[in-house]
Amino acid sequence: MENVFQARNKAKPIVYHLRDVVRDRASEGVTFRLRVPALQINQGEKIALIGESGCGKSTLLDMLAFIAQPTGMAAFMFRPEPEKDAIDVTTMWKKRQLNRLSDLRRRHIGYVMQTGGLLPYLTVRDNMALSRGVLGLGDSDLVETLARELGIARHLDKLPETLSVGERQRVAIGRALAHEPSIVIADEPTASVDPFAAEKIMSLFIGLAEERNITVVVASHAWRHIKRLGLRRLAHHTHRSKDGRTTETVVNG
């Protein structure tokens, strides 16, 4: 498997390698399947999955973040640190090593939720520093630096309820970056703001990730400003049965 991680681009090691990964879910007689025949993501790449609601974008992100367990998988390898060996996520899921998966997520992945997901009783500063505290990283100037770069430094000692929706999303992005992860996963990070604000927030987000060589995977329904930022779009297609009770989305990349 090590050869797979070196073959595609020796200058940029592969972070994710998925082969024949499937996630099924069923509810009230309606069945959905996400199928990933092959997916490889390089270190530092910026990836976009574009599509309408219900096409499986969030499901893929949750699998990449080790939140949702695949129903089946031939290979699922993860290499957040290029100088170390790839981690066999397939084995971890099969052995139900949930604590190890959770630890991988905490240490190496930042997550930006569609609604921000900020804790209302913590200040902006404390929300952004939360991931660092969980990992025991202690105080750092990085929170203040990120706040300045995101244009929210003047709000550091305020509660989230006093901020606009766009400002709260900037805080969420700062929180996802504050513990210096290898990967940031963002689920519709600008869906709640107007198109002008969305483009500005995405530009800031991708710019900060680019400076730090962070791998980014974004789910979005808006391709226009995503395309302008140069993200690689994952190929996918969705098929629905005539009765609407079965949906399958296939993602390759």
Secondary structure per residue as TSV (DSSP state, phi and psi in degrees):
chain	resnum	aa	ss	phi	psi
A	1	M	-	360.0	-28.2
A	2	E	H	-57.7	-38.4
A	3	N	H	-62.4	-36.8
A	4	V	H	-59.8	-41.2
A	5	F	H	-72.1	-18.9
A	6	Q	H	-101.2	-17.3
A	7	A	H	-72.3	-38.5
A	8	R	S	-71.5	-43.9
A	9	N	-	-158.0	101.4
A	10	K	T	-64.1	-29.2
A	11	A	T	-74.5	-26.0
A	12	K	S	-129.4	96.6
A	13	P	-	-58.6	153.8
A	14	I	E	-79.5	130.3
A	15	V	E	-90.2	-45.5
A	16	Y	E	-119.3	135.7
A	17	H	E	-134.6	111.7
A	18	L	E	-118.9	138.2
A	19	R	E	-139.6	126.1
A	20	D	E	49.9	55.3
A	21	V	E	-99.9	133.2
A	22	V	E	-131.7	141.7
A	23	R	E	-132.5	120.1
A	24	D	E	-109.2	145.5
A	25	R	E	-148.3	149.7
A	26	A	E	-139.2	141.6
A	27	S	E	-152.7	124.8
A	28	E	T	51.8	44.4
A	29	G	T	80.7	1.9
A	30	V	E	-107.4	130.6
A	31	T	E	-114.7	136.1
A	32	F	E	-126.6	138.9
A	33	R	E	-131.2	130.5
A	34	L	E	-107.4	124.6
A	35	R	E	-122.2	129.9
A	36	V	E	-121.8	91.9
A	37	P	E	-61.4	-41.1
A	38	A	E	-158.4	132.2
A	39	L	E	-149.6	125.7
A	40	Q	E	-131.0	132.5
A	41	I	E	-126.3	125.3
A	42	N	E	-83.6	156.8
A	43	Q	T	-59.3	131.2
A	44	G	T	83.0	-5.2
A	45	E	-	-69.1	153.5
A	46	K	E	-118.0	115.4
A	47	I	E	-116.6	142.0
A	48	A	E	-127.7	134.5
A	49	L	E	-113.0	111.5
A	50	I	E	-108.3	133.4
A	51	G	-	174.7	169.6
A	52	E	-	-73.6	167.5
A	53	S	T	-61.0	140.3
A	54	G	T	89.1	3.2
A	55	C	S	-90.4	-1.8
A	56	G	S	103.4	10.0
A	57	K	H	-59.6	-51.8
A	58	S	H	-65.3	-33.4
A	59	T	H	-62.4	-44.5
A	60	L	H	-63.2	-44.3
A	61	L	H	-60.8	-41.7
A	62	D	H	-66.1	-31.3
A	63	M	H	-70.8	-41.2
A	64	L	H	-66.2	-25.9
A	65	A	T	-94.1	5.3
A	66	F	T	62.6	30.8
A	67	I	S	-93.3	-43.5
A	68	A	S	-104.7	127.8
A	69	Q	-	-81.5	128.0
A	70	P	-	-60.7	147.2
A	71	T	S	-71.4	-35.5
A	72	G	E	-152.7	153.2
A	73	M	E	-162.2	132.1
A	74	A	E	-82.7	-38.6
A	75	A	E	-153.9	136.2
A	76	F	E	-146.5	98.2
A	77	M	E	-113.5	146.5
A	78	F	E	-137.2	129.2
A	79	R	-	-135.3	81.5
A	80	P	S	-73.6	-22.7
A	81	E	S	-119.2	109.0
A	82	P	T	-57.7	-28.3
A	83	E	T	-80.5	-5.3
A	84	K	S	-115.0	164.8
A	85	D	-	-68.6	155.7
A	86	A	-	-65.9	149.8
A	87	I	E	-102.6	131.3
A	88	D	E	-86.0	94.0
A	89	V	H	-68.9	-31.3
A	90	T	H	-54.0	-49.9
A	91	T	H	-64.3	-39.8
A	92	M	H	-60.7	-43.4
A	93	W	H	-66.2	-44.6
A	94	K	H	-63.6	-33.5
A	95	K	T	-91.2	4.0
A	96	R	T	56.6	42.9
A	97	Q	-	-85.7	65.6
A	98	L	H	-67.2	-34.2
A	99	N	H	-65.0	-38.9
A	100	R	H	-67.8	-40.0
A	101	L	H	-64.0	-42.5
A	102	S	H	-62.9	-38.8
A	103	D	H	-65.9	-40.6
A	104	L	H	-59.0	-44.5
A	105	R	H	-63.5	-46.7
A	106	R	H	-61.0	-42.1
A	107	R	H	-79.6	-36.3
A	108	H	H	-115.6	-10.5
A	109	I	E	-124.5	131.9
A	110	G	E	-103.7	143.8
A	111	Y	E	-128.6	126.8
A	112	V	E	-108.6	115.8
A	113	M	-	-84.2	158.7
A	114	Q	T	-60.4	-37.7
A	115	T	T	-98.5	8.4
A	116	G	-	90.8	-51.0
A	117	G	-	67.4	28.2
A	118	L	-	-76.7	149.2
A	119	L	-	-81.5	119.7
A	120	P	T	-66.3	-22.3
A	121	Y	T	-92.7	-0.1
A	122	L	S	-106.6	146.3
A	123	T	-	-68.0	167.8
A	124	V	H	-56.0	-44.6
A	125	R	H	-58.7	-47.4
A	126	D	H	-70.6	-34.2
A	127	N	H	-61.8	-45.8
A	128	M	H	-67.2	-31.7
A	129	A	H	-86.4	-3.8
A	130	L	H	-57.9	-46.9
A	131	S	H	-64.5	-34.4
A	132	R	H	-66.3	-41.2
A	133	G	H	-64.6	-40.3
A	134	V	H	-60.1	-36.9
A	135	L	T	-87.7	-1.1
A	136	G	T	69.8	29.3
A	137	L	-	-81.3	-15.9
A	138	G	-	77.3	-175.1
A	139	D	-	-69.4	150.0
A	140	S	-	-155.4	152.8
A	141	D	T	-73.9	-6.6
A	142	L	H	-63.1	-36.6
A	143	V	H	-60.6	-47.3
A	144	E	H	-64.5	-39.4
A	145	T	H	-62.5	-47.4
A	146	L	H	-63.1	-40.6
A	147	A	H	-60.9	-42.1
A	148	R	H	-63.3	-45.7
A	149	E	H	-66.8	-28.8
A	150	L	T	-90.3	-1.8
A	151	G	T	74.1	28.5
A	152	I	-	-125.5	17.1
A	153	A	G	-59.9	-34.8
A	154	R	G	-71.2	-10.6
A	155	H	G	-102.7	4.9
A	156	L	T	-56.2	-32.5
A	157	D	T	-102.2	15.6
A	158	K	S	-99.2	161.0
A	159	L	-	-86.4	153.2
A	160	P	G	-56.2	-32.6
A	161	E	G	-63.4	-19.1
A	162	T	G	-87.4	-3.0
A	163	L	S	-101.0	157.9
A	164	S	-	-73.7	167.6
A	165	V	H	-59.5	-44.3
A	166	G	H	-63.1	-39.4
A	167	E	H	-66.3	-38.2
A	168	R	H	-64.1	-37.1
A	169	Q	H	-66.5	-34.4
A	170	R	H	-65.5	-38.2
A	171	V	H	-62.8	-42.9
A	172	A	H	-61.5	-39.1
A	173	I	H	-65.7	-43.5
A	174	G	H	-60.5	-40.9
A	175	R	H	-63.2	-39.6
A	176	A	H	-66.6	-25.9
A	177	L	H	-95.2	-16.6
A	178	A	H	-66.8	-27.5
A	179	H	T	-93.8	14.2
A	180	E	-	56.3	57.8
A	181	P	-	-75.4	165.5
A	182	S	S	-81.4	-30.5
A	183	I	E	-132.7	140.8
A	184	V	E	-122.2	128.7
A	185	I	E	-110.8	129.2
A	186	A	E	-128.6	120.6
A	187	D	E	-101.1	103.1
A	188	E	S	47.7	57.5
A	189	P	T	-67.4	-15.6
A	190	T	T	-122.7	18.8
A	191	A	T	-66.6	-23.8
A	192	S	T	-95.3	4.8
A	193	V	S	-121.0	165.6
A	194	D	-	-71.6	161.4
A	195	P	H	-56.1	-38.2
A	196	F	H	-64.7	-47.3
A	197	A	H	-65.0	-37.3
A	198	A	H	-60.5	-44.6
A	199	E	H	-65.3	-39.8
A	200	K	H	-66.7	-43.8
A	201	I	H	-64.7	-43.7
A	202	M	H	-64.3	-38.4
A	203	S	H	-62.5	-43.2
A	204	L	H	-63.0	-46.4
A	205	F	H	-59.6	-52.5
A	206	I	H	-66.8	-36.4
A	207	G	H	-62.2	-44.2
A	208	L	H	-64.9	-40.9
A	209	A	H	-65.9	-39.2
A	210	E	H	-63.1	-43.5
A	211	E	H	-59.5	-32.0
A	212	R	T	-102.0	5.8
A	213	N	T	55.7	40.0
A	214	I	-	-90.3	135.7
A	215	T	E	-74.8	134.0
A	216	V	E	-126.1	134.2
A	217	V	E	-124.9	119.1
A	218	V	E	-119.5	134.4
A	219	A	E	-102.5	134.8
A	220	S	E	-156.2	159.1
A	221	H	S	-103.6	-3.4
A	222	A	-	-112.6	104.7
A	223	W	H	-82.1	-24.6
A	224	R	H	-57.9	-56.9
A	225	H	H	-79.6	-21.0
A	226	I	H	-66.7	-44.3
A	227	K	H	-61.2	-41.1
A	228	R	H	-61.5	-27.9
A	229	L	T	-85.0	-2.6
A	230	G	T	82.5	21.9
A	231	L	-	-73.8	147.9
A	232	R	E	-82.0	124.9
A	233	R	E	-89.1	126.7
A	234	L	-	-74.3	135.0
A	235	A	E	-76.7	134.3
A	236	H	E	-155.5	155.4
A	237	H	E	-142.1	149.0
A	238	T	E	-120.0	133.9
A	239	H	E	-121.8	131.1
A	240	R	E	-118.2	138.7
A	241	S	-	-68.0	159.3
A	242	K	T	-60.4	-33.9
A	243	D	T	-84.2	-1.7
A	244	G	S	73.9	10.2
A	245	R	S	-95.6	-9.8
A	246	T	E	-134.0	128.2
A	247	T	E	-129.8	134.5
A	248	E	E	-130.4	129.3
A	249	T	E	-113.9	131.5
A	250	V	E	-113.0	126.9
A	251	V	E	-119.2	130.6
A	252	N	E	-130.9	148.9
A	253	G	-	-177.1	360.0
